[in-house]
Amino acid sequence: MDISVFTNKFGPNKIEKDKDLFPYLTLRTHVIAPYFFEAETKGELVSVLTMCLRENVPYILIGGGSNTAIITKEIRGLTIKNSYSELKLIHEEKTYVELSISSGYSVSLLVSETVEKGWGGFEYHKGLPGTMGGGVYMNSKWTRPLSYIGDRLISAQILDKKGRLKLVERDYFQFGYDFSTLQKTGEIFIDGIFRLEKTDPNILKRRADESLSYRKKTQPFGVATCGCFFQNISKADQLRLDLPTTSVGYLIDKAGMKNLKIGAFSVSNLHANFILHSARGDGKTQDLLQLISEIKRKVKERFGVTLIEEVVVI
Ligand SMILES: Cc1cc2nc3c(=O)[nH]c(=O)nc-3n(C[C@H](O)[C@H](O)[C@H](O)COP(=O)(O)OP(=O)(O)OC[C@H]3O[C@@H](n4cnc5c(N)ncnc54)[C@H](O)[C@@H]3O)c2cc1C
């Protein structure tokens, strides 16, 4: 890859070579990116992505790296870490506020700030790692009660595959379970306007704390993981198989996989849809791949269901 076009534009120190992505991935695997760029402003983010598109340079975009598992032998092109972090109050009415929130904004920071201000809508996501970019791309959710990151979006600026900035309305994203249209189009969410309801901060705090404590009770916490690895099954599959839940954790558990360990990777004994990486961080890609395929094989054998990854596997 000819990086001169990037160093000419951003200076010689902005592109880092042979960067270990360990700190940028919550699975804490050691993966080497031959070229790494941290976009700290909107200008940098839009410019670097536009240059990649124009120069036909492949890229990987990372937000919080909490839904990404990199298993490829060799990363091609540029790895871009999105640190464009900006939140602005742009409109206020008696009952609601509208915020402009950037794609690199941390969801946990957003939750604590909006709860404190008494702006309701994101409080159930307390404990959700990652950035708003990853949250919009995945339409990340909390199920008690059902609340999606995309619920509050009004409009957004996105970058299309030709490097053009476009202003789109919420409907454009076709939000669904673990889905936004960005997964099909490959477009990038740059920033967006979100509407939040003015609510008593004590109520928001109670909801946020309830979510977090339920999370801590039911999921492994403070460990190296990328969260739920597979998507839950459909309601139709649940009824067809006469199962008490759509939770894939239940299926993996019943297939006898809890605690299964291959190398430094294991199935959590608390929530079987979580794959954990040992604290030593010395896991081998081959072992992770083997564990993933073993889980899929056993669930298929026991229930006839083909599991689909929720995590973006590169
Ligand atoms: C402990 C733990 C708990 C979790 N709990 C939940 C949960 O309760 N609910 C839930 O839904 N998920 C959960 N997750 C998964 C994950 O945190 C979410 O999906 C999160 O929103 C991903 O955000 P991210 O910034 O880390 O995404 P990344 O992993 O950085 O990226 C994920 C994908 O989004 C793409 N992407 C990132 N930014 C943009 C952008 N600006 N425009 C377009 N595409 C972009 C990336 O290229 C990649 O393909 C959990 C994960 C962990 C580790």
The ligand as an SDF file (V2000), in Angstrom:
LIG
                    3D

 53 58  0  0  0  0  0  0  0  0999 V2000
  -19.3140   -6.9090   27.7190 C   0  0  0  0  0  0  0  0  0  0  0  0
  -20.1310   -6.6120   26.5010 C   0  0  0  0  0  0  0  0  0  0  0  0
  -21.4970   -6.4120   26.6190 C   0  0  0  0  0  0  0  0  0  0  0  0
  -22.2770   -6.1260   25.4910 C   0  0  0  0  0  0  0  0  0  0  0  0
  -23.6130   -5.9290   25.6510 N   0  0  0  0  0  0  0  0  0  0  0  0
  -24.3700   -5.6830   24.5680 C   0  0  0  0  0  0  0  0  0  0  0  0
  -25.7880   -5.4400   24.7060 C   0  0  0  0  0  0  0  0  0  0  0  0
  -26.3360   -5.4120   25.7990 O   0  0  0  0  0  0  0  0  0  0  0  0
  -26.5040   -5.2070   23.5840 N   0  0  0  0  0  0  0  0  0  0  0  0
  -25.9250   -5.1900   22.3490 C   0  0  0  0  0  0  0  0  0  0  0  0
  -26.6450   -4.9700   21.3520 O   0  0  0  0  0  0  0  0  0  0  0  0
  -24.5980   -5.3960   22.1790 N   0  0  0  0  0  0  0  0  0  0  0  0
  -23.8140   -5.6230   23.2420 C   0  0  0  0  0  0  0  0  0  0  0  0
  -22.4640   -5.8120   23.0940 N   0  0  0  0  0  0  0  0  0  0  0  0
  -21.8670   -5.7340   21.7380 C   0  0  0  0  0  0  0  0  0  0  0  0
  -21.2840   -4.3400   21.4090 C   0  0  0  0  0  0  0  0  0  0  0  0
  -20.8820   -3.6780   22.5790 O   0  0  0  0  0  0  0  0  0  0  0  0
  -22.2820   -3.4400   20.6940 C   0  0  0  0  0  0  0  0  0  0  0  0
  -22.6820   -4.0140   19.4710 O   0  0  0  0  0  0  0  0  0  0  0  0
  -21.6930   -2.0320   20.4330 C   0  0  0  0  0  0  0  0  0  0  0  0
  -22.7170   -1.1400   20.1050 O   0  0  0  0  0  0  0  0  0  0  0  0
  -20.6240   -2.0390   19.3410 C   0  0  0  0  0  0  0  0  0  0  0  0
  -20.0330   -0.7410   19.2920 O   0  0  0  0  0  0  0  0  0  0  0  0
  -18.4920   -0.5590   18.9450 P   0  0  0  0  0  0  0  0  0  0  0  0
  -18.2480    0.8860   18.7410 O   0  0  0  0  0  0  0  0  0  0  0  0
  -17.6510   -1.2440   19.9550 O   0  0  0  0  0  0  0  0  0  0  0  0
  -18.4340   -1.3330   17.5580 O   0  0  0  0  0  0  0  0  0  0  0  0
  -17.1370   -1.9630   16.8340 P   0  0  0  0  0  0  0  0  0  0  0  0
  -16.9000   -3.3330   17.3880 O   0  0  0  0  0  0  0  0  0  0  0  0
  -16.0190   -1.0050   16.8460 O   0  0  0  0  0  0  0  0  0  0  0  0
  -17.7040   -2.0890   15.3710 O   0  0  0  0  0  0  0  0  0  0  0  0
  -18.7610   -2.9960   15.0750 C   0  0  0  0  0  0  0  0  0  0  0  0
  -19.0990   -2.8440   13.5810 C   0  0  0  0  0  0  0  0  0  0  0  0
  -19.6250   -1.5380   13.3860 O   0  0  0  0  0  0  0  0  0  0  0  0
  -18.9020   -0.8840   12.3440 C   0  0  0  0  0  0  0  0  0  0  0  0
  -18.8650    0.5390   12.6640 N   0  0  0  0  0  0  0  0  0  0  0  0
  -18.2880    1.1350   13.7300 C   0  0  0  0  0  0  0  0  0  0  0  0
  -18.4680    2.4500   13.6690 N   0  0  0  0  0  0  0  0  0  0  0  0
  -19.1700    2.7080   12.5340 C   0  0  0  0  0  0  0  0  0  0  0  0
  -19.6690    3.8910   11.9240 C   0  0  0  0  0  0  0  0  0  0  0  0
  -19.4510    5.0890   12.4410 N   0  0  0  0  0  0  0  0  0  0  0  0
  -20.3640    3.7780   10.7510 N   0  0  0  0  0  0  0  0  0  0  0  0
  -20.5640    2.5610   10.2030 C   0  0  0  0  0  0  0  0  0  0  0  0
  -20.1110    1.4070   10.7350 N   0  0  0  0  0  0  0  0  0  0  0  0
  -19.4250    1.4840   11.8990 C   0  0  0  0  0  0  0  0  0  0  0  0
  -17.5140   -1.4970   12.3940 C   0  0  0  0  0  0  0  0  0  0  0  0
  -16.8220   -1.2890   11.1770 O   0  0  0  0  0  0  0  0  0  0  0  0
  -17.8660   -2.9630   12.6780 C   0  0  0  0  0  0  0  0  0  0  0  0
  -18.2360   -3.6020   11.4790 O   0  0  0  0  0  0  0  0  0  0  0  0
  -21.6600   -6.0740   24.2090 C   0  0  0  0  0  0  0  0  0  0  0  0
  -20.2790   -6.2760   24.0970 C   0  0  0  0  0  0  0  0  0  0  0  0
  -19.5130   -6.5240   25.2270 C   0  0  0  0  0  0  0  0  0  0  0  0
  -18.0330   -6.6880   25.0940 C   0  0  0  0  0  0  0  0  0  0  0  0
  1  2  1  0
  2  3  1  0
  2 52  2  0
  3  4  2  0
  4  5  1  0
  4 50  1  0
  5  6  2  0
  6  7  1  0
  6 13  1  0
  7  8  2  0
  7  9  1  0
  9 10  1  0
 10 11  2  0
 10 12  1  0
 12 13  2  0
 13 14  1  0
 14 15  1  0
 14 50  1  0
 15 16  1  0
 16 17  1  0
 16 18  1  0
 18 19  1  0
 18 20  1  0
 20 21  1  0
 20 22  1  0
 22 23  1  0
 23 24  1  0
 24 25  2  0
 24 26  1  0
 24 27  1  0
 27 28  1  0
 28 29  2  0
 28 30  1  0
 28 31  1  0
 31 32  1  0
 32 33  1  0
 33 34  1  0
 33 48  1  0
 34 35  1  0
 35 36  1  0
 35 46  1  0
 36 37  1  0
 36 45  1  0
 37 38  2  0
 38 39  1  0
 39 40  1  0
 39 45  2  0
 40 41  1  0
 40 42  2  0
 42 43  1  0
 43 44  2  0
 44 45  1  0
 46 47  1  0
 46 48  1  0
 48 49  1  0
 50 51  2  0
 51 52  1  0
 52 53  1  0
M  END
$$$$
